[in-house]
Amino acid sequence: MTTEILAPLAGKIVRIDIEPSSSVIEDQEILFIEAMKMETPIYPPPCDGSIKQILKKEGEDVEEDDVIAIMA
């Protein structure tokens, strides 16, 4: 089963702390989105798993609910 990690707000991805095949756990900061000069940490869904694919890059703008990554 795959799970999409969505952008909770519009902004710019300023840092990605994961790579494809990385294991992630609940409450782990995986990337940061900057909006209105504030950085917001993004967490995986409330389950453990691994990152299957990262769809966005650092410096890229995102809109709310854009798919950032896919977790397996």
C-alpha positions in Angstrom: 0.0 0.0 0.0 1.3 3.5 -0.8 0.6 6.7 1.0 1.0 10.2 -0.5 2.7 12.9 1.5 0.9 16.2 0.7 1.9 19.8 1.2 -0.3 21.2 4.0 0.3 24.8 2.8 1.5 26.7 -0.3 5.1 27.8 -0.2 8.6 26.9 -1.3 10.5 23.7 -0.3 13.6 24.9 1.4 15.1 21.7 2.7 14.5 17.9 2.1 15.9 15.6 4.8 15.0 12.3 3.2 16.1 10.3 0.1 14.3 7.6 -1.8 14.4 4.3 0.1 14.9 6.2 3.4 13.0 4.7 6.4 10.8 7.2 8.2 8.9 7.1 11.4 6.0 9.1 12.8 7.0 12.6 14.1 10.2 12.6 12.0 10.7 16.0 10.2 11.2 15.0 6.6 11.2 18.4 4.8 10.6 22.1 5.4 8.3 24.5 3.5 8.8 28.2 3.7 5.8 30.5 3.6 5.6 34.1 4.7 9.3 33.9 5.9 8.5 31.1 8.3 9.8 27.5 7.9 7.2 24.8 8.6 8.4 21.2 9.2 6.5 18.5 7.3 6.0 15.0 8.9 5.1 11.7 7.3 1.6 10.3 7.9 1.1 8.7 11.3 2.7 5.4 10.3 6.2 4.1 9.8 7.5 3.2 6.3 10.0 4.0 3.7 10.1 6.7 1.0 9.4 5.3 -2.4 9.7 8.5 -4.5 10.3 12.2 -4.0 8.3 14.2 -6.5 9.5 17.8 -5.6 12.9 19.4 -5.3 14.5 21.9 -3.0 13.7 25.4 -4.2 10.5 24.3 -5.9 7.2 26.0 -5.2 4.2 23.9 -4.0 0.5 24.6 -3.6 -1.6 23.2 -0.8 -2.3 19.5 -1.3 0.4 19.0 -3.9 1.9 15.5 -3.6 5.5 15.9 -2.4 6.5 12.3 -1.9 5.2 8.8 -1.9 5.6 6.4 1.0 5.4 2.6 0.9 
